[in-house]
Amino acid sequence: MTSVSAGASGNSTPSTARFALLAIFVMHGILFGIWTTQIPLAKLRLDVSLTVFGLALLCVAIGAVIAMPIAGVLVNLCGSARMTWVTGAMFSVFVAGPALAPSLPLFMVSAMLMGAAIGSMDVGMNAHGLLVERALRKPVMSGFHGGFSIGAAVGTILGAWVLGKVGTHAQLAFFCGLSLAGILACASLLLPTALDRGLSSQNFALPTRTTIGLGLLCFLALMIEGTVADWGALMLDERFAVDAAVAAMAFGFYQTGMAVARFTGDWLRARAGAVRLVAFSAAFTAVGTAAALLMPGVHASLAAFAIAGLGIGNVAPVLFAGGGRLEPDAPGRGIAAVTTLGYAGFLAGPPLIGIPADVIGLQGALFVTVAAALIIALCARMVKAADTY
């Protein structure tokens, strides 16, 4: 395998690449946040039912899931640095497609293209994150994902304010142009493409059984995240009859906990190791989620959601790192397998929760996420490879 330190030259030092990649993660989050501000306007412009619009939104996820395995192959062919900035540039441009699409067919096509850019960028960024970790010989992956969380918050809050002041076209032009310029500026500061291009002689190969196992754990982890995002507010409303603004705080508290976890996760992983971090984090998630479902008051329940977010925040980043390191000759392929299954969990989890919710109620059905967190905790030894540099 090519030595990382030997391959770095010029401005592409591991420390420089770390901050350049962090900036790209932040811009990825900003673009995602900008897209969320455009969703209600797209629904009004298309003038379709909630059911039809919901199905159309699935095109984003479908595009991402289709693109991720292909992106894993392209990382081996082109290198993670090139994949990161090329797909980042594509995301900066493609986000305007569904935001401005005048008809449902155009919306669906452009949403799939945007989803493909998002999924491919995810694979490229995380693969390059592994390269940076190997160069620095210390964990930094959780911090990258924390950067995404901050970017998403900024993109959503600031983007909504700008949208109200200047309208859709000017908002998109400003943030998309800013992100495109930032990503291109960071491109030359990433580690050299040659370091992880062509590591494997096989461009097309199935991931290993162990990598798929990590992917299934990621399925559970992102299922938990997606379920809280979609059902947390409704659960608070059903239990405490609070208004929509208070109920919506459930995911806000959850995301706050996740952001705090991700900015401390690398420090914790360096000291406790990936296995202990995932085991304790998943157990913390189970306890926090159960408390959120059982607490007798809304404020206590919100606090418990923050605790659950503290737990789950570091699980997916460590699983991504483990997936890439299980296939050292094809890290992109390993990450693609884990992220693809993870996205499937994020998509499938919320609808699956709705089935038992009709029978035992939403509060009872959400205990599925508690069970999922306990399964992750019991299988934490599978992430041992994440500590290999």
C-alpha positions as CSV (number, residue, x, y, z in Angstrom):
1,M,0.0,0.0,0.0
2,T,1.3,3.5,-0.8
3,S,2.7,5.4,2.1
4,V,0.6,8.5,2.9
5,S,3.3,10.5,4.4
6,A,5.7,9.9,1.5
7,G,3.1,10.9,-1.0
8,A,2.1,14.2,0.6
9,S,3.9,17.2,-1.0
10,G,3.6,21.0,-1.3
11,N,0.5,22.3,0.4
12,S,-1.1,18.8,0.6
13,T,0.2,18.0,4.0
14,P,-2.0,15.8,6.3
15,S,-2.8,18.8,8.6
16,T,-3.7,21.0,5.7
17,A,-5.8,18.3,4.0
18,R,-7.6,17.8,7.3
19,F,-8.9,21.4,7.5
20,A,-9.6,21.5,3.8
21,L,-11.7,18.3,4.0
22,L,-13.5,19.7,7.2
23,A,-14.4,22.8,5.1
24,I,-15.8,20.6,2.4
25,F,-17.9,18.7,4.9
26,V,-19.2,22.0,6.2
27,M,-20.1,23.1,2.7
28,H,-21.8,19.7,2.0
29,G,-23.9,20.4,5.1
30,I,-24.7,24.0,4.0
31,L,-25.9,22.8,0.6
32,F,-28.0,20.1,2.2
33,G,-29.5,22.7,4.5
34,I,-30.3,25.0,1.6
35,W,-32.1,22.2,-0.1
36,T,-34.3,21.7,3.0
37,T,-35.4,25.3,2.8
38,Q,-36.5,24.8,-0.8
39,I,-38.7,21.8,-0.1
40,P,-41.9,23.6,1.0
41,L,-41.6,26.0,-2.0
42,A,-41.2,23.1,-4.4
43,K,-44.3,21.4,-3.0
44,L,-46.3,24.6,-3.5
45,R,-44.9,25.2,-7.0
46,L,-45.7,21.6,-8.2
47,D,-49.2,21.7,-6.6
48,V,-49.4,17.9,-5.9
49,S,-50.7,15.9,-3.0
50,L,-48.5,15.1,0.0
51,T,-48.5,11.5,-1.1
52,V,-47.2,12.3,-4.6
53,F,-44.7,14.8,-3.3
54,G,-43.4,12.4,-0.7
55,L,-42.9,9.7,-3.4
56,A,-41.1,12.3,-5.5
57,L,-38.8,13.2,-2.7
58,L,-37.7,9.5,-2.5
59,C,-36.0,10.1,-5.8
60,V,-33.2,11.9,-3.9
61,A,-32.5,8.9,-1.8
62,I,-32.9,6.5,-4.8
63,G,-30.3,8.5,-6.7
64,A,-27.9,8.3,-3.7
65,V,-28.3,4.6,-3.1
66,I,-27.8,3.8,-6.8
67,A,-24.7,6.1,-7.0
68,M,-22.9,4.9,-3.9
69,P,-21.6,1.5,-5.1
70,I,-20.6,3.1,-8.4
71,A,-18.7,5.8,-6.4
72,G,-16.9,3.1,-4.5
73,V,-15.5,1.9,-7.8
74,L,-14.7,5.4,-9.0
75,V,-12.6,6.1,-5.8
76,N,-10.4,3.2,-6.9
77,L,-10.2,4.4,-10.5
78,C,-9.8,8.2,-9.8
79,G,-8.8,8.6,-6.2
80,S,-10.8,10.0,-3.3
81,A,-9.6,13.5,-3.6
82,R,-10.8,13.9,-7.2
83,M,-14.1,12.2,-6.3
84,T,-14.6,14.6,-3.4
85,W,-14.2,17.8,-5.3
86,V,-15.8,16.7,-8.6
87,T,-19.0,15.4,-6.9
88,G,-19.0,18.5,-4.6
89,A,-19.0,20.7,-7.6
90,M,-21.8,18.6,-9.0
91,F,-23.8,19.0,-5.8
92,S,-23.3,22.7,-5.8
93,V,-24.9,22.9,-9.3
94,F,-27.5,20.1,-9.1
95,V,-29.2,21.4,-5.9
96,A,-30.8,24.1,-8.1
97,G,-32.5,21.5,-10.3
98,P,-35.2,20.2,-8.1
99,A,-35.4,23.6,-6.3
100,L,-36.4,25.3,-9.6
101,A,-38.1,22.4,-11.5
102,P,-41.4,23.5,-13.1
103,S,-43.0,20.1,-13.4
104,L,-43.1,16.8,-11.5
105,P,-41.2,14.7,-14.1
106,L,-38.4,17.3,-14.2
107,F,-38.4,17.5,-10.4
108,M,-38.0,13.7,-10.1
109,V,-35.2,13.5,-12.6
110,S,-33.3,16.4,-11.1
111,A,-33.8,15.1,-7.6
112,M,-32.2,11.8,-8.6
113,L,-29.3,13.6,-10.1
114,M,-28.9,15.7,-7.0
115,G,-29.2,12.5,-4.9
116,A,-26.5,10.8,-7.0
117,A,-24.2,13.8,-6.3
118,I,-24.9,13.7,-2.6
119,G,-24.3,9.9,-2.3
120,S,-21.1,10.0,-4.4
121,M,-19.8,13.0,-2.5
122,D,-20.5,11.1,0.8
123,V,-18.4,8.1,-0.4
124,G,-15.6,10.4,-1.7
125,M,-15.4,12.5,1.4
126,N,-15.4,9.6,3.8
127,A,-12.8,7.7,1.8
128,H,-10.6,10.8,1.9
129,G,-11.2,11.1,5.6
130,L,-9.8,7.6,6.0
131,L,-6.7,8.7,4.1
132,V,-6.3,11.7,6.4
133,E,-6.7,9.6,9.5
134,R,-4.0,7.2,8.2
135,A,-1.7,10.1,7.5
136,L,-2.2,11.7,10.9
137,R,-2.4,8.3,12.7
138,K,-5.2,9.5,14.9
139,P,-9.0,9.6,14.6
140,V,-10.6,12.6,13.0
141,M,-13.6,11.2,11.2
142,S,-16.2,12.2,13.9
143,G,-15.0,15.8,13.6
144,F,-15.6,15.8,9.9
145,H,-19.2,14.7,10.5
146,G,-19.6,17.3,13.2
147,G,-18.6,19.9,10.5
148,F,-21.5,18.5,8.4
149,S,-23.9,19.0,11.3
150,I,-22.7,22.6,11.8
151,G,-23.0,23.3,8.0
152,A,-26.5,21.8,7.9
153,A,-27.6,24.0,10.8
154,V,-26.1,27.2,9.2
155,G,-27.5,26.3,5.8
156,T,-31.0,25.8,7.2
157,I,-31.2,28.8,9.5
158,L,-29.2,31.3,7.5
159,G,-30.6,30.0,4.3
160,A,-34.2,30.4,5.4
161,W,-33.4,34.0,6.5
162,V,-31.8,34.9,3.2
163,L,-34.6,33.2,1.3
164,G,-37.1,35.4,3.0
165,K,-35.1,38.5,2.2
166,V,-34.1,38.0,-1.4
167,G,-36.1,35.0,-2.8
168,T,-35.3,31.6,-4.3
169,H,-33.1,32.5,-7.2
170,A,-30.8,34.9,-5.4
171,Q,-30.6,32.6,-2.4
172,L,-29.5,29.6,-4.6
173,A,-27.1,31.7,-6.6
174,F,-25.4,33.0,-3.5
175,F,-25.0,29.8,-1.5
176,C,-24.4,27.5,-4.5
177,G,-21.8,29.9,-5.9
178,L,-20.2,30.2,-2.5
179,S,-20.0,26.5,-2.0
180,L,-18.7,25.8,-5.5
181,A,-16.0,28.4,-5.0
182,G,-15.1,27.0,-1.6
183,I,-15.0,23.4,-2.7
184,L,-12.8,24.2,-5.8
185,A,-10.5,26.3,-3.6
186,C,-10.1,23.3,-1.1
187,A,-9.4,20.8,-3.9
188,S,-5.7,21.6,-4.3
189,L,-5.2,21.2,-0.5
190,L,-6.4,17.6,-0.3
191,L,-4.0,14.8,-0.2
192,P,-2.6,13.7,-3.6
193,T,-5.0,11.6,-5.8
194,A,-2.2,9.0,-6.4
195,L,-2.3,7.9,-2.7
196,D,-5.5,5.9,-3.0
197,R,-6.0,5.5,-6.7
198,G,-5.7,2.0,-8.1
199,L,-5.0,0.3,-4.8
200,S,-7.1,-2.6,-5.9
201,S,-6.6,-4.5,-9.2
202,Q,-10.3,-5.3,-9.1
203,N,-12.6,-2.4,-9.8
204,F,-15.7,-4.4,-9.5
205,A,-16.0,-6.8,-6.5
206,L,-18.5,-7.7,-3.9
207,P,-17.7,-6.3,-0.4
208,T,-16.6,-8.8,2.2
209,R,-19.0,-10.5,4.6
210,T,-17.6,-8.5,7.5
211,T,-18.0,-5.2,5.7
212,I,-21.7,-6.1,5.0
213,G,-22.0,-6.8,8.7
214,L,-20.8,-3.3,9.5
215,G,-23.3,-2.1,6.9
216,L,-26.1,-3.8,8.7
217,L,-25.1,-2.1,11.9
218,C,-25.1,1.2,10.0
219,F,-28.6,0.3,8.7
220,L,-29.7,0.2,12.4
221,A,-27.8,3.4,13.4
222,L,-29.3,5.5,10.6
223,M,-32.7,3.8,11.0
224,I,-32.6,5.2,14.6
225,E,-31.7,8.7,13.3
226,G,-34.3,8.7,10.6
227,T,-37.0,7.4,12.9
228,V,-36.4,10.2,15.5
229,A,-36.4,12.8,12.7
230,D,-39.7,11.6,11.3
231,W,-41.6,10.5,14.4
232,G,-40.0,12.2,17.4
233,A,-42.1,15.4,17.2
234,L,-45.4,13.4,16.6
235,M,-44.7,11.3,19.6
236,L,-44.3,14.3,21.8
237,D,-47.5,15.8,20.4
238,E,-49.4,12.6,21.0
239,R,-48.1,12.2,24.6
240,F,-48.2,15.8,25.8
241,A,-50.5,17.6,23.4
242,V,-48.0,20.4,22.8
243,D,-48.0,22.8,19.9
244,A,-46.0,22.1,16.8
245,A,-43.1,24.4,17.6
246,V,-42.5,22.6,20.9
247,A,-42.9,19.2,19.4
248,A,-40.4,20.1,16.6
249,M,-37.7,20.7,19.3
250,A,-37.3,16.9,19.7
251,F,-35.1,16.6,16.6
252,G,-33.4,19.9,17.4
253,F,-32.3,18.6,20.8
254,Y,-31.4,15.3,19.2
255,Q,-29.2,17.1,16.6
256,T,-27.6,19.2,19.3
257,G,-26.5,16.1,21.2
258,M,-25.2,14.6,18.0
259,A,-23.1,17.7,17.2
260,V,-21.6,17.7,20.7
261,A,-20.8,14.0,20.4
262,R,-19.1,14.4,17.0
263,F,-16.8,17.2,18.1
264,T,-15.7,15.1,21.1
265,G,-15.8,11.7,19.4
266,D,-12.3,11.7,18.0
267,W,-10.8,12.5,21.4
268,L,-12.8,9.7,23.0
269,R,-12.0,7.2,20.3
270,A,-8.3,8.0,20.6
271,R,-8.4,7.2,24.3
272,A,-11.1,4.4,24.6
273,G,-10.8,2.8,21.1
274,A,-13.5,2.3,18.5
275,V,-15.1,-0.8,20.1
276,R,-15.6,0.8,23.5
277,L,-16.8,4.1,22.0
278,V,-19.4,2.4,19.9
279,A,-20.5,0.0,22.7
280,F,-21.0,2.8,25.2
281,S,-22.5,5.2,22.6
282,A,-25.1,2.7,21.5
283,A,-25.9,1.8,25.1
284,F,-26.2,5.6,25.8
285,T,-28.6,5.9,22.8
286,A,-30.8,3.0,24.2
287,V,-31.0,4.6,27.6
288,G,-31.6,8.1,26.3
289,T,-34.3,7.0,23.8
290,A,-36.1,4.8,26.4
291,A,-36.1,7.8,28.8
292,A,-37.4,10.1,26.1
293,L,-40.3,7.7,25.5
294,L,-41.1,7.2,29.2
295,M,-40.5,10.6,30.9
296,P,-43.7,12.1,32.4
297,G,-43.0,15.6,31.2
298,V,-42.2,17.2,27.9
299,H,-39.1,19.1,29.1
300,A,-37.6,15.9,30.6
301,S,-38.4,14.1,27.4
302,L,-36.6,16.8,25.3
303,A,-33.5,16.5,27.6
304,A,-33.6,12.7,27.1
305,F,-33.6,13.2,23.3
306,A,-30.4,15.3,23.7
307,I,-28.8,12.4,25.7
308,A,-29.9,10.0,22.9
309,G,-28.3,12.3,20.4
310,L,-25.1,12.3,22.4
311,G,-25.1,8.5,22.1
312,I,-25.8,8.0,18.4
313,G,-23.7,10.9,17.1
314,N,-20.4,8.9,16.9
315,V,-21.8,5.5,15.8
316,A,-22.1,6.1,12.0
317,P,-18.7,7.9,11.6
318,V,-16.9,5.0,13.3
319,L,-18.8,2.5,11.2
320,F,-17.7,4.3,8.1
321,A,-14.1,4.2,9.2
322,G,-14.3,0.5,10.0
323,G,-15.9,-0.3,6.6
324,G,-13.1,1.4,4.7
325,R,-10.3,-0.2,6.8
326,L,-11.8,-3.7,6.4
327,E,-10.9,-3.4,2.7
328,P,-7.6,-1.5,2.7
329,D,-7.1,-2.1,-1.0
330,A,-10.5,-0.7,-1.8
331,P,-11.6,1.7,1.0
332,G,-14.1,3.4,-1.3
333,R,-15.8,0.1,-1.9
334,G,-15.9,-0.7,1.8
335,I,-17.4,2.7,2.7
336,A,-19.9,2.5,-0.2
337,A,-21.2,-0.8,1.2
338,V,-21.6,0.6,4.7
339,T,-23.1,3.9,3.5
340,T,-25.5,2.3,1.0
341,L,-27.0,0.0,3.7
342,G,-27.0,3.0,6.1
343,Y,-29.0,5.1,3.7
344,A,-31.4,2.2,3.2
345,G,-32.0,2.1,7.0
346,F,-32.6,5.9,7.1
347,L,-35.2,5.4,4.4
348,A,-36.8,2.2,5.5
349,G,-36.8,2.8,9.3
350,P,-39.6,5.4,9.5
351,P,-42.1,3.6,7.3
352,L,-41.4,0.3,9.1
353,I,-42.1,2.0,12.4
354,G,-45.5,3.1,11.1
355,I,-46.7,-0.5,10.8
356,P,-46.5,-1.5,14.5
357,A,-47.5,2.0,15.5
358,D,-51.0,1.4,14.1
359,V,-51.3,-1.6,16.4
360,I,-49.5,-0.7,19.6
361,G,-49.3,3.0,19.3
362,L,-46.3,5.2,18.3
363,Q,-44.8,5.3,21.8
364,G,-44.6,1.5,21.9
365,A,-43.4,1.2,18.3
366,L,-40.5,3.6,18.9
367,F,-39.0,1.1,21.4
368,V,-37.8,-0.7,18.2
369,T,-35.1,1.9,18.1
370,V,-34.1,1.0,21.7
371,A,-33.7,-2.6,20.6
372,A,-31.7,-1.5,17.5
373,A,-29.3,0.5,19.7
374,L,-28.8,-2.5,22.0
375,I,-28.0,-4.8,19.0
376,I,-25.3,-2.3,17.9
377,A,-23.8,-2.2,21.5
378,L,-23.7,-6.1,21.6
379,C,-22.0,-6.2,18.2
380,A,-19.5,-3.4,18.8
381,R,-16.5,-5.7,18.4
382,M,-17.1,-5.6,14.7
383,V,-15.7,-2.1,14.5
384,K,-12.3,-3.0,15.8
385,A,-10.8,-2.4,12.4
386,A,-11.5,1.3,12.7
387,D,-8.5,1.6,15.0
388,T,-6.1,0.3,12.3
389,Y,-4.0,3.0,10.7
